[in-house]
Amino acid sequence: VSTQSTGMIVVRNDDDDNTLSLINAVRLDDDGLAELEQLGRPTCLIRLGNFHAMDDAFYINRYPNMHVLAPAGVEWKQSWVVVDRFLDSMCRLPFVGKVFEFKHSDKPEVAIILPYEDGDLLIACDAVQHHVAPHRANWIAYFAMYMMGFFGNCKPGAGWVQSASNKAGLVQDFRKLLKKFDFDMAVGAHGGVCTEDAHAHLEAAVDELEKKL
């Protein structure tokens, strides 16, 4: 079995009710759920990409009245899931942040930019990943990730790019992202957190991607 790490982002909402948003949801064990609920009450589930929905239904069932935000056109295994708001550049988030749309991806994909005093944070799904170590992946996954070119500081997700039919279009999307937002940190659904110079790392990686087209 080949596995690589997945990570969930928890953001506190801008209200007075101590509520939370879950981004790139990953099912936690009982201890993890207890810690999550100590932070606040999950009220919003945010799905950024088409390929990350395995654990969404668990949270929607666990927390009644959970609001679901996702890009238009994402595929759901559960036909009963209702998307309350589509994620696009005009979407109002439950916290301060902005949405960026990847217009040329084969499957719907967006990213969120959160403002921070020490440098904004880019939250992605598969489009941007930061792999500088195995990060809990087993050796089979590590070897496969190495061969596919996953490893590196804050770069376009290797598997996501390789599966794209319009790679030149993705480069255009990344150029728009880099021009519009000046983030210093980044995190994706896989890998770790790039804690500094994320914008510069991603720009250099996009330059290299463009050279290979």
TORNULUM-315683 format. One record per residue: residue in one letter; x, y, z of N, C-alpha, C in turn. Coordinates in steps of 0.001 Angstrom, whole numbers, padded with zeros to 6 digits, always signed. Example, Ala and Ser with C-alpha at 12.3 -4.5 7.8 and 13.67 -1.06 7.14 Angstrom:
2
A+013190-005690+007800+012300-004500+007800+013200-003300+007800;S+012850-002250+007080+013670-001060+007140+012900+000030+007870;
***
This chain:
213
V+000849-001190+000000+000000+000000+000000+000880+001233+000000;S+000576+002156-000874+001328+003410-000940+000495+004524-000337;T+001036+005189+000669+000311+006288+001307+001223+007487+001456;Q+000636+008681+001362+001368+009889+001678+000513+010704+002624;S+001128+011631+003324+000442+012365+004373-000615+013294+003797;T-001667+013480+004558-002673+014489+004250-002849+015359+005483;G-003210+016611+005280-003336+017532+006397-004591+018371+006295;M-005228+018608+007437-006413+019452+007514-006054+020788+008149;I-006618+021846+007618-006418+023180+008167-007672+023582+008920;V-007502+024083+010142-008620+024554+010956-008484+026065+011133;V-009520+026802+010764-009501+028264+010836-010652+028726+011724;R-010362+029661+012627-011425+030207+013476-012225+031238+012680;N-013545+031110+012713-014412+032005+011961-014521+033375+012616;D-014918+034355+011828-015073+035717+012333-016486+035918+012876;D-016756+035303+014003-018033+035528+014673-017794+035467+016172;D-018851+035608+016923-018721+035620+018381-019138+034294+019007;D-019277+033258+018180-019801+031992+018669-018735+030906+018773;N-017463+031267+018644-016374+030299+018781-016523+029143+017797;T-016759+029481+016511-016959+028456+015487-015720+028303+014615;L-015652+027164+013916-014470+026815+013141-014848+026425+011717;S-013894+026637+010805-013983+026100+009450-012923+025015+009278;L-013285+023928+008600-012374+022822+008322-012048+022823+006833;I-010771+022942+006496-010333+022998+005102-009520+021737+004792;N-009803+021102+003643-009162+019824+003286-009379+018806+004403;A-010639+018536+004690-011008+017739+005863-010357+016357+005883;V-009856+015989+007048-009293+014662+007305-009918+014148+008592;R-010430+012939+008543-011099+012377+009722-010097+012155+010854;L-010432+012644+012026-009604+012490+013212-010104+011324+014051;D-009219+010790+014897-009660+009772+015843-010365+010458+017008;D-010813+009680+017973-011604+010242+019070-010837+011306+019843;D-009555+011053+020091-008750+012043+020818-008608+013320+019994;G-008391+013148+018699-008266+014316+017840-009547+015117+017767;L-010682+014427+017710-011972+015117+017677-012209+015888+018978;A-011797+015299+020090-011949+015982+021372-011118+017260+021402;E-009893+017192+020870-009047+018393+020811-009650+019443+019877;L-010174+018977+018747-010799+019903+017802-011960+020636+018456;E-012806+019908+019171-013990+020509+019767-013659+021391+020962;Q-012469+021216+021525-012021+022152+022549-011684+023510+021940;L-011252+023487+020680-010944+024747+019994-012208+025534+019664;G-013285+024821+019367-014517+025489+018985-015478+024512+018341;R-016552+025041+017756-017586+024219+017136-017470+024297+015619;P-017140+023185+014939-017056+023207+013480-018424+023512+012849;T-018479+024530+012021-019739+024913+011373-019606+025039+009860;C-018381+024963+009336-018184+025141+007901-017125+024172+007397;L-017463+023438+006347-016522+022527+005703-016167+023106+004340;I-014878+023285+004097-014413+023925+002865-013577+022934+002068;R-014038+022630+000886-013346+021708-000017-012719+022518-001145;L-011402+022423-001288-010687+023245-002271-010489+022559-003613;G-010489+021219-003633-010192+020509-004867-011081+019312-005091;N-011008+018767-006274-011910+017686-006669-011569+016352-006018;F-010299+016150-005653-009872+014819-005234-009782+014640-003730;H-010309+015575-002955-010218+015475-001497-011598+015593-000873;A-012309+014458-000813-013642+014455-000213-013914+013194+000584;M-012876+012382+000809-013072+011083+001451-013733+011220+002817;D-013352+012250+003574-013840+012377+004947-014867+013486+005130;D-015271+014119+004051-016233+015221+004170-017555+014761+004771;A-018078+013625+004293-019379+013143+004759-019372+012882+006264;F-018241+012419+006802-018152+012165+008244-018439+013436+009030;Y-017806+014541+008631-017994+015789+009366-019375+016392+009124;I-019894+016243+007921-021233+016757+007634-022270+016029+008484;N-022083+014727+008681-023000+013945+009512-022800+014217+011002;R-021560+014447+011395-021273+014629+012827-021775+015972+013343;Y-021675+016999+012517-022030+018341+012963-023249+018839+012180;P-024437+018788+012789-025658+019236+012106-025541+020699+011665;N-026171+021002+010557-026184+022361+009998-024809+022834+009523;M-023924+021872+009257-022611+022219+008700-022800+022854+007323;H-022213+024016+007124-022242+024661+005819-021104+024101+004967;V-021386+023872+003695-020400+023298+002784-020078+024304+001694;L-018772+024591+001543-018285+025467+000484-017363+024655-000412;A-017554+024748-001729-016736+023990-002670-016805+024648-004039;P-015802+024430-004886-015864+024965-006248-017014+024317-007013;A-017609+025048-007914-018664+024498-008767-018083+023370-009616;G-018822+022271-009697-018406+021181-010563-017612+020081-009910;V-017284+020199-008611-016553+019104-007961-017451+017880-007877;E-016836+016708-007884-017573+015452-007878-017708+014936-006448;W-018910+014481-006115-019193+013952-004776-019603+012488-004884;K-019072+011650-004014-019505+010257-003963-020890+010150-003330;Q-021206+011112-002460-022495+011110-001788-023424+012095-002510;S-024478+011567-003125-025379+012419-003903-026179+013364-003030;W-026230+013088-001720-027038+013909-000818-026319+015170-000340;V-025034+015307-000623-024298+016488-000172-024819+017730-000906;V-025119+018769-000134-025590+020040-000692-024523+021101-000471;V-024076+021731-001553-023098+022818-001451-023857+024123-001205;D-023569+024762-000082-024275+025988+000281-023771+027203-000481;R-022463+027243-000748-021896+028342-001511-020773+027812-002391;F-020733+028273-003626-019649+027887-004510-018431+028770-004248;L-017276+028138-004207-016025+028856-003973-015530+029461-005279;D-015550+030765-005360-014965+031496-006473-014442+032815-005933;S-013920+033648-006794-013276+034887-006343-014245+035845-005658;M-015548+035651-005851-016556+036526-005246-017162+035927-003985;C-016749+034727-003613-017352+034032-002474-016986+034720-001157;R-017977+034889-000312-017747+035437+001023-017424+034287+001977;L-016226+034306+002509-015777+033271+003430-016228+033593+004850;P-016296+032598+005725-016677+032862+007118-015552+033481+007955;F-014438+033741+007331-013294+034381+007977-012667+035320+006949;V-011755+036156+007394-011092+037080+006471-010151+036295+005567;G-010356+036410+004282-009534+035683+003325-010073+035875+001926;K-009278+035483+000934-009679+035616-000454-009494+034287-001182;V-010307+034094-002216-010287+032856-002991-009648+033117-004350;F-008758+032202-004754-008164+032256-006092-008600+031011-006859;E-009049+031209-008098-009508+030097-008926-008445+029709-009960;F-008169+028415-010048-007328+027901-011127-008243+027613-012314;K-008201+028479-013302-009139+028435-014419-008825+027314-015411;H-007566+026845-015429-007159+025895-016458-006926+024476-015932;S-007338+024194-014722-007201+022829-014206-008296+021949-014800;D-007981+020675-015004-008959+019754-015588-010150+019545-014659;K-009895+019522-013377-010942+019404-012369-010926+020668-011513;P-012078+021061-010974-012149+022308-010204-011139+022350-009062;E-010478+023476-008924-009467+023663-007871-009374+025147-007547;V-009346+025465-006249-009164+026848-005807-008136+026850-004679;A-007702+028045-004315-006834+028231-003155-007385+029397-002342;I-006997+029454-001090-007419+030531-000195-006185+031228+000337;I-006245+032533+000409-005146+033325+000963-005638+033975+002241;L-004962+033666+003353-005303+034229+004658-004295+035313+005027;P-004764+036470+005481-003837+037534+005867-003225+037293+007247;Y-001930+037526+007342-001221+037463+008608-000262+038636+008675;E-000027+039127+009886+000897+040251+010055+002302+039877+009613;D+002704+038630+009852+004059+038195+009532+004204+037669+008104;G+003138+037793+007293+003182+037279+005930+001990+036395+005655;D+001268+036660+004593+000040+035932+004306+000300+034444+004067;L-000751+033642+004273-000681+032188+004129-001511+031747+002937;L-000899+030996+002032-001599+030383+000912-002012+028969+001319;I-003315+028669+001237-003826+027329+001531-004304+026721+000225;A-003733+025601-000155-004066+024947-001416-004534+023523-001163;C-004921+022855-002219-005278+021442-002132-004155+020648-002804;D-004315+020315-004080-003271+019605-004818-002383+020537-005630;A-002834+021764-005866-002131+022673-006775-000759+023084-006274;V-000609+023244-004970+000665+023664-004375+000983+022737-003213;Q+002202+022210-003206+002622+021312-002131+004052+021628-001719;H+004367+021259-000478+005694+021534+000091+006222+020233+000687;H+007112+019577-000044+007692+018310+000402+009211+018458+000466;V+009743+018599+001672+011196+018657+001835+011705+017455+002622;A+010796+016583+003037+011131+015360+003767+009981+014388+003544;P+010158+013099+003856+009075+012140+003657+007773+012514+004343;H+007829+013207+005469+006656+013733+006159+005594+012655+006367;R+005963+011606+007064+005078+010517+007463+004693+009586+006321;A+005208+009785+005127+004921+008863+004028+005728+007575+004222;N+005170+006421+003821+005940+005189+003914+006947+005126+002765;W+007811+004112+002778+008925+004103+001820+008445+003918+000392;I+007341+003196+000197+006821+003019-001162+006337+004360-001709;A+005578+005081-000878+005099+006393-001298+006266+007352-001500;Y+007267+007268-000606+008435+008142-000729+009138+007930-002071;F+009331+006665-002451+010006+006370-003715+009182+006878-004896;A+007872+006624-004861+007004+007068-005954+006989+008591-006052;M+006938+009260-004906+006928+010726-004892+008241+011284-005420;Y+009346+010628-005051+010652+011067-005544+010730+010945-007065;M+010277+009813-007595+010340+009590-009040+009441+010549-009809;M+008339+010955-009197+007395+011851-009859+007775+013331-009696;G+008787+013612-008868+009234+014989-008708+008465+015794-007683;F+007936+015117-006669+007160+015825-005650+008018+016728-004775;F+009247+016303-004493+010007+016972-003445+010570+018320-003884;G+010488+019260-002949+010967+020615-003201+010193+021606-002371;N+010739+022812-002260+010099+023870-001499+008932+024462-002274;C+007754+024426-001712+006572+025127-002211+006527+025185-003735;K+006027+024149-004353+006020+024051-005806+004663+023542-006279;P+004353+023703-007563+003118+023123-008089+003089+021618-007824;G+001946+021111-007390+001816+019692-007085+002156+018843-008296;A+003136+017954-008158+003658+017221-009315+002593+016354-009981;G+001884+015572-009193+000860+014709-009771-000263+015498-010416;W-000635+016598-009785-001708+017466-010299-001302+018068-011637;V-000073+018527-011740+000412+019114-012988+000540+018056-014074;Q+001103+016895-013726+001323+015853-014732+000020+015354-015336;S-001057+015381-014563-002341+014897-015065-003108+015959-015850;A-002609+017180-015883-003317+018283-016536-003155+018218-018051;S-004215+018512-018771-004168+018521-020236-003692+019864-020783;N-003746+020919-019954-003344+022258-020390-002328+022825-019403;K-001107+022335-019488-000073+022768-018549+000306+024234-018764;A+000288+024694-020013+000584+026108-020275-000468+026997-019614;G-001707+026543-019620-002763+027292-018951-002550+027347-017448;L-002077+026251-016867-001788+026252-015430-000680+027239-015097;V+000323+027316-015957+001389+028304-015743+000799+029708-015730;Q-000120+029995-016633-000796+031294-016635-001527+031537-015319;D-002204+030499-014818-002903+030628-013536-001926+030956-012413;F-000809+030231-012370+000177+030482-011318+000747+031897-011423;R+000971+032373-012641+001478+033742-012815+000491+034757-012242;K-000791+034525-012472-001817+035429-011935-001844+035370-010415;L-001733+034165-009871-001699+034008-008416-000523+034767-007815;L+000646+034591-008398+001858+035229-007881+001810+036743-008018;K+001183+037221-009066+001080+038658-009279+000078+039308-008337;K-001003+038593-008048-002090+039171-007263-001848+039108-005762;F-001144+038071-005305-001002+037863-003865+000476+037737-003482;D+000833+038378-002376+002212+038368-001898+002275+037603-000582;F+002111+036295-000650+002105+035439+000535+003531+035025+000895;D+003747+034755+002171+005071+034331+002633+005088+032869+003060;M+003888+032313+003373+003782+030935+003830+002799+030184+002933;A+002908+028865+002926+002006+028062+002098+001869+026665+002683;V+000674+026076+002470+000421+024704+002893-000601+024096+001940;G-000402+022828+001595-001336+022125+000733-001986+020968+001467;A-002788+020191+000755-003436+019035+001367-002445+017909+001640;H-001286+017946+000987-000235+016953+001209+001062+017671+001551;G+001900+017012+002335+003200+017582+002662+003156+018426+003921;G+004152+019308+004056+004256+020145+005231+003929+021594+004947;V+004319+022447+005879+004073+023886+005770+005363+024586+005375;C+005293+025388+004328+006419+026254+003978+006268+027514+004816;T+007155+027719+005761+006982+028776+006753+007604+030109+006356;E+008352+030129+005250+008935+031399+004815+009296+031331+003335;D+009272+032498+002705+009687+032652+001303+008884+031778+000342;A+007625+031492+000691+006805+030621-000161+006587+031226-001537;H+006366+032520-001602+006126+033190-002888+007332+033036-003807;A+008522+033277-003249+009747+033168-004046+009989+031727-004497;H+009750+030773-003603+009934+029366-003968+008966+028955-005078;L+007710+029368-004942+006722+028986-005942+007018+029651-007288;E+007443+030887-007260+007769+031576-008505+008922+030879-009233;A+009945+030484-008481+011080+029782-009087+010642+028436-009665;A+009748+027741-008949+009274+026444-009431+008418+026589-010672;V+007620+027645-010753+006803+027892-011938+007698+028235-013126;D+008774+028977-012879+009742+029252-013938+010298+027952-014524;E+010657+027016-013636+011197+025731-014080+010154+024915-014825;L+008917+024970-014340+007837+024254-015021+007643+024788-016422;E+007674+026092-016565+007467+026703-017877+008580+026325-018863;K+009803+026201-018364+010926+025827-019234+010748+024420-019820;K+010023+023561-019098+009864+022173-019521+008713+021987-020505;L+007926+023025-020722+006767+022894-021613+007187+022853-023074;
***
